[in-house]
Amino acid sequence: MFTVQKALPLLNDGASVILNSSVRADDGVEAFGTYATSNAALRS
């Protein structure tokens, strides 16, 4: 999110931002809580 916020002023009108996610959001592993949360947000 922070990277996209910083990049937005540098993009031309009509530019696209493509965000990738992984299946780690579905694992439910406690150690990956923040990572899973950000991936789940992208999927939403």
C-alpha positions in Angstrom: 0.0 0.0 0.0 2.8 2.5 0.9 4.7 1.7 -2.3 1.6 2.3 -4.4 0.9 5.6 -2.5 4.5 6.8 -3.3 4.3 5.7 -6.9 0.9 7.3 -7.8 2.3 10.8 -8.4 4.9 9.4 -10.8 2.3 7.5 -13.0 0.8 9.0 -16.2 -2.9 9.6 -16.6 -4.6 6.3 -17.4 -1.8 4.2 -16.0 -2.6 0.9 -14.2 -1.3 -0.7 -11.1 -1.3 -4.5 -10.9 -1.0 -6.0 -7.4 -0.1 -9.7 -6.9 -1.0 -11.9 -4.0 -0.3 -15.5 -3.0 -2.2 -18.4 -1.5 -0.5 -17.7 1.9 -3.7 -15.9 3.0 -5.6 -19.2 3.0 -3.1 -21.1 5.2 -4.1 -19.7 8.6 -0.5 -19.9 9.9 -0.1 -17.5 12.9 3.5 -16.6 11.9 2.2 -15.1 8.6 -0.6 -13.0 10.2 0.3 -9.6 8.7 1.3 -11.1 5.4 -1.9 -13.1 5.2 -4.0 -10.0 6.1 -2.4 -7.9 3.3 -2.9 -10.7 0.7 -6.6 -11.2 1.8 -7.1 -7.5 1.4 -5.8 -7.7 -2.2 -8.2 -10.6 -2.9 -11.1 -8.6 -1.6 
